[in-house]
């Protein structure tokens, strides 16, 4: 069976201050623990402090050598396309081709208004970005559809196109992943929902003459049994409130308890088709949580016979 990879969302500013860890130390800790990737979200203005994703990940790339460098998820459509391409190419270059480009079109209308981009154009702009990014990153002369009469643009240095994992579990995201993505990257869904989406994804990809994209899931975890850790119900309540989903629908999504329990839960996602998990830490000391996730990964690897 193909090896299952686990990556971690890098700590936000509040957690960095609480646990006395910066992005450099956090990225090194993930790599030293043996996990597979460091990831960072992409937000313009969410009401709290957050570092710009390309800058955060360039920092992580500079102090690591092996782990994937991932955006969970990059929003190309909220930027001028050439600028988005330049940021992606730069991250791919400084990371030594370790970038994984999660892509989405989310964020509330306020962020799009702040960027001066019409909210109702986010879907079409995302599709255009995914269609043109391979040419832009390859250093090919490219004419942008919204700039009739303007000269074509050529970016340098040319870089390899990173894998594109299309975020979100929506029908539109599955269609986009089947047509334009290398991966499908839904977050906070159940194994049953994942299996259903995988079937739709495979059928749509085949209709486009493409192989089915790889599947990665986004999850939330607070592992261990010590005092002060949030319960599964507490984490699920936060997810329910943040995403407007019924509590019963999300109650089983958070990873809690001992590493063996978390490994069993992730194995259900693997059986449903996932090959990667990107985990956001929802409580507890950040370094300790990374170490416990490394135990989870080791348990999954042992189940594969050490593959």
C-alpha positions as CSV (number, residue, x, y, z in Angstrom):
1,X,0.0,0.0,0.0
2,X,1.2,3.5,-0.8
3,X,2.8,5.3,2.1
4,X,0.5,7.8,3.9
5,X,2.0,11.3,4.5
6,X,1.3,13.7,7.3
7,X,2.0,17.4,7.2
8,X,1.4,20.1,9.8
9,X,0.0,23.6,9.6
10,X,2.7,26.0,11.0
11,X,1.7,27.8,14.2
12,X,0.0,31.1,14.0
13,X,1.3,34.2,15.7
14,X,-0.7,33.7,19.0
15,X,0.6,30.1,19.4
16,X,4.2,31.2,18.5
17,X,4.0,33.8,21.4
18,X,2.4,31.3,23.8
19,X,4.8,28.5,23.2
20,X,8.0,30.5,22.5
21,X,8.5,29.2,19.0
22,X,9.0,31.1,15.8
23,X,8.4,29.8,12.2
24,X,12.0,28.8,11.7
25,X,12.1,26.7,14.9
26,X,8.7,25.2,14.1
27,X,9.7,24.2,10.6
28,X,12.9,22.6,11.8
29,X,11.0,20.7,14.5
30,X,8.6,19.2,12.0
31,X,11.4,18.1,9.8
32,X,13.4,16.7,12.7
33,X,10.3,14.8,13.9
34,X,10.2,13.0,10.6
35,X,6.9,14.4,9.4
36,X,6.3,15.1,5.7
37,X,5.4,18.7,5.2
38,X,4.9,22.2,6.7
39,X,1.9,24.2,5.6
40,X,0.6,27.7,6.0
41,X,-2.8,29.3,5.3
42,X,-3.3,32.3,2.9
43,X,-5.4,35.1,4.2
44,X,-5.5,38.8,3.6
45,X,-7.5,40.1,6.6
46,X,-9.3,37.8,9.0
47,X,-9.6,40.0,12.1
48,X,-6.4,38.8,13.7
49,X,-2.6,38.7,13.1
50,X,-1.4,36.4,10.3
51,X,1.8,36.3,8.3
52,X,1.6,36.4,4.5
53,X,1.7,32.9,3.3
54,X,4.6,33.1,0.7
55,X,6.8,34.9,3.2
56,X,6.0,32.4,6.0
57,X,6.8,29.5,3.7
58,X,9.9,31.0,2.3
59,X,11.1,31.2,5.9
60,X,10.3,27.6,6.4
61,X,12.0,26.6,3.1
62,X,15.2,28.3,4.1
63,X,15.7,26.2,7.3
64,X,14.6,22.8,6.0
65,X,15.8,20.5,3.3
66,X,13.4,17.6,3.0
67,X,9.8,18.4,3.9
68,X,7.1,19.5,1.5
69,X,6.4,23.3,1.6
70,X,2.6,23.7,1.2
71,X,0.0,26.4,1.0
72,X,-3.3,25.5,2.6
73,X,-4.6,27.0,0.5
74,X,-3.3,29.7,-1.9
75,X,-5.9,32.1,-3.4
76,X,-4.5,33.1,-6.8
77,X,-7.7,34.9,-7.9
78,X,-7.5,37.5,-5.2
79,X,-4.2,38.7,-6.7
80,X,-3.1,40.0,-10.2
81,X,-2.3,36.7,-12.0
82,X,1.2,37.6,-12.9
83,X,2.0,38.6,-9.3
84,X,0.5,35.3,-8.1
85,X,2.7,33.4,-10.6
86,X,5.8,35.3,-9.5
87,X,5.1,34.4,-5.8
88,X,4.6,30.8,-6.7
89,X,7.6,30.6,-8.9
90,X,9.8,32.2,-6.2
91,X,8.6,29.7,-3.5
92,X,9.3,26.8,-5.9
93,X,12.7,28.2,-6.6
94,X,13.8,28.9,-3.0
95,X,12.4,25.6,-1.7
96,X,14.3,23.5,-4.3
97,X,11.1,22.3,-6.0
98,X,9.4,21.2,-2.8
99,X,6.3,23.3,-3.1
100,X,2.8,21.9,-3.1
101,X,0.3,24.5,-4.2
102,X,-3.0,24.0,-2.5
103,X,-5.5,26.3,-4.4
104,X,-8.8,27.7,-3.3
105,X,-11.2,30.6,-4.0
106,X,-12.4,31.1,-0.5
107,X,-12.3,33.9,2.1
108,X,-15.2,36.1,2.9
109,X,-16.4,38.9,0.6
110,X,-14.7,41.5,2.8
111,X,-11.2,40.1,1.9
112,X,-12.1,40.3,-1.8
113,X,-13.4,43.8,-1.5
114,X,-10.2,44.8,0.4
115,X,-8.2,43.5,-2.6
116,X,-10.3,45.3,-5.1
117,X,-11.5,42.0,-6.8
118,X,-15.2,41.3,-7.5
119,X,-16.3,38.4,-5.2
120,X,-18.6,37.0,-7.9
121,X,-15.6,36.5,-10.2
122,X,-13.5,34.4,-7.9
123,X,-14.4,31.1,-9.6
124,X,-13.7,32.2,-13.1
125,X,-10.5,33.9,-12.1
126,X,-9.4,30.7,-10.3
127,X,-9.9,28.6,-13.4
128,X,-8.0,31.1,-15.5
129,X,-5.1,31.1,-13.0
130,X,-4.9,27.3,-13.1
131,X,-5.0,27.3,-16.9
132,X,-2.3,29.8,-17.3
133,X,0.1,29.2,-14.4
134,X,1.9,26.2,-16.1
135,X,2.9,28.5,-19.0
136,X,3.8,31.4,-16.8
137,X,6.0,29.3,-14.5
138,X,7.7,27.6,-17.5
139,X,8.8,31.0,-18.6
140,X,6.7,31.0,-21.8
141,X,5.4,34.2,-23.3
142,X,1.9,34.5,-22.0
143,X,-0.9,36.9,-22.9
144,X,-3.4,37.5,-20.1
145,X,-7.1,37.4,-21.1
146,X,-8.1,40.5,-19.1
147,X,-5.4,42.6,-20.7
148,X,-6.3,42.9,-24.4
149,X,-3.9,45.1,-26.2
150,X,-1.2,44.8,-23.6
151,X,2.1,43.0,-24.4
152,X,2.5,39.4,-23.4
153,X,4.5,38.7,-20.2
154,X,7.5,36.3,-19.7
155,X,8.6,35.4,-16.2
156,X,12.1,34.3,-15.1
157,X,13.6,32.2,-13.7
158,X,11.5,29.4,-15.1
159,X,10.6,26.7,-12.6
160,X,8.9,23.3,-12.6
161,X,5.1,23.6,-12.1
162,X,4.4,22.4,-8.5
163,X,1.6,19.9,-7.9
164,X,-1.8,21.7,-7.6
165,X,-4.2,20.4,-5.0
166,X,-7.6,21.9,-5.3
167,X,-9.1,22.7,-1.9
168,X,-12.7,22.4,-0.7
169,X,-15.2,19.6,-0.8
170,X,-17.8,21.4,-2.9
171,X,-19.0,20.1,-6.2
172,X,-17.3,23.0,-8.0
173,X,-14.0,22.1,-6.3
174,X,-14.3,18.5,-7.3
175,X,-15.0,19.5,-10.9
176,X,-12.0,21.9,-10.9
177,X,-9.7,19.2,-9.4
178,X,-10.8,16.7,-12.0
179,X,-10.1,19.1,-14.9
180,X,-7.1,21.1,-13.7
181,X,-5.7,19.6,-10.5
182,X,-3.1,17.1,-9.5
183,X,-4.9,16.6,-6.3
184,X,-8.2,17.1,-4.4
185,X,-7.8,18.6,-1.0
186,X,-11.0,18.7,1.1
187,X,-10.8,19.7,4.8
188,X,-12.9,18.6,7.8
189,X,-15.0,15.9,6.1
190,X,-15.8,12.4,7.1
191,X,-14.4,9.2,5.5
192,X,-17.8,8.5,4.1
193,X,-18.0,12.0,2.4
194,X,-14.4,11.5,1.2
195,X,-15.3,8.1,-0.4
196,X,-18.3,9.7,-2.2
197,X,-16.3,12.6,-3.4
198,X,-13.5,10.2,-4.6
199,X,-16.0,8.4,-6.8
200,X,-17.3,11.6,-8.4
201,X,-13.7,12.8,-8.8
202,X,-12.6,9.6,-10.6
203,X,-15.6,9.7,-13.0
204,X,-15.1,13.4,-13.9
205,X,-11.3,13.0,-14.4
206,X,-11.9,10.0,-16.7
207,X,-14.4,12.1,-18.7
208,X,-11.5,14.6,-19.3
209,X,-9.1,11.8,-20.2
210,X,-7.1,12.3,-17.0
211,X,-6.0,10.0,-14.2
212,X,-7.8,10.5,-10.9
213,X,-5.9,13.2,-8.9
214,X,-4.3,12.2,-5.6
215,X,-6.4,13.0,-2.5
216,X,-5.3,14.9,0.6
217,X,-7.4,15.8,3.6
218,X,-7.2,18.7,6.0
219,X,-7.9,17.8,9.6
220,X,-7.7,19.1,13.2
221,X,-6.0,17.5,16.1
222,X,-5.3,17.8,19.8
223,X,-3.6,14.5,20.8
224,X,-2.7,13.1,24.2
225,X,-4.5,12.6,27.5
226,X,-3.1,15.3,29.8
227,X,-4.9,18.2,31.4
228,X,-5.7,21.4,29.5
229,X,-6.3,19.7,26.2
230,X,-9.6,20.5,24.4
231,X,-12.0,17.6,24.0
232,X,-13.2,16.4,20.7
233,X,-16.6,17.9,21.4
234,X,-15.0,21.3,22.1
235,X,-13.0,21.2,18.9
236,X,-16.1,20.1,16.9
237,X,-18.1,22.9,18.4
238,X,-15.5,25.4,17.1
239,X,-15.6,23.8,13.7
240,X,-19.4,23.9,13.7
241,X,-19.5,27.6,14.6
242,X,-16.8,28.6,12.2
243,X,-18.2,26.8,9.1
244,X,-21.9,26.8,9.9
245,X,-22.2,23.1,9.9
246,X,-24.4,20.9,12.2
247,X,-22.5,19.8,15.3
248,X,-23.5,16.1,14.7
249,X,-22.0,16.3,11.2
250,X,-18.5,17.3,12.4
251,X,-18.4,15.6,15.9
252,X,-16.2,12.7,14.7
253,X,-13.8,14.8,12.6
254,X,-11.2,16.0,15.2
255,X,-8.3,13.7,16.0
256,X,-8.0,13.3,19.8
257,X,-6.8,10.7,22.3
258,X,-3.7,8.6,22.0
259,X,-1.7,8.2,18.8
260,X,-3.1,4.7,18.3
261,X,-6.6,6.1,18.2
262,X,-5.6,8.9,15.8
263,X,-3.8,6.3,13.5
264,X,-7.0,4.2,13.4
265,X,-9.0,7.3,12.4
266,X,-6.6,8.3,9.7
267,X,-6.5,4.8,8.4
268,X,-10.2,5.1,7.7
269,X,-9.5,8.1,5.5
270,X,-6.8,6.1,3.8
271,X,-9.2,3.3,3.1
272,X,-11.5,6.0,1.6
273,X,-8.8,7.1,-0.8
274,X,-6.6,9.7,0.9
275,X,-2.8,9.5,0.7
276,X,-2.0,12.7,2.6
277,X,-3.3,14.5,5.7
278,X,-2.5,18.1,6.6
279,X,-3.2,18.7,10.2
280,X,-3.9,21.9,12.1
281,X,-3.1,21.7,15.8
282,X,-6.1,22.7,17.9
283,X,-4.7,22.6,21.4
284,X,-1.8,21.6,23.6
285,X,1.9,22.5,23.4
286,X,2.7,22.8,19.7
287,X,6.0,20.9,19.7
288,X,4.5,18.1,21.8
289,X,1.6,17.8,19.3
290,X,4.0,17.5,16.4
291,X,5.9,14.7,18.2
292,X,2.6,12.9,18.8
293,X,1.7,13.2,15.1
294,X,5.0,11.7,14.3
295,X,4.1,8.7,16.4
296,X,0.8,8.5,14.5
297,X,2.7,8.5,11.2
298,X,5.0,5.8,12.5
299,X,2.0,3.6,13.5
300,X,0.6,4.0,10.0
301,X,3.9,3.2,8.4
302,X,4.2,0.1,10.6
303,X,0.8,-1.1,9.4
304,X,2.2,-0.9,5.9
305,X,5.1,-3.1,6.9
306,X,7.6,-0.2,7.1
307,X,7.1,0.9,3.5
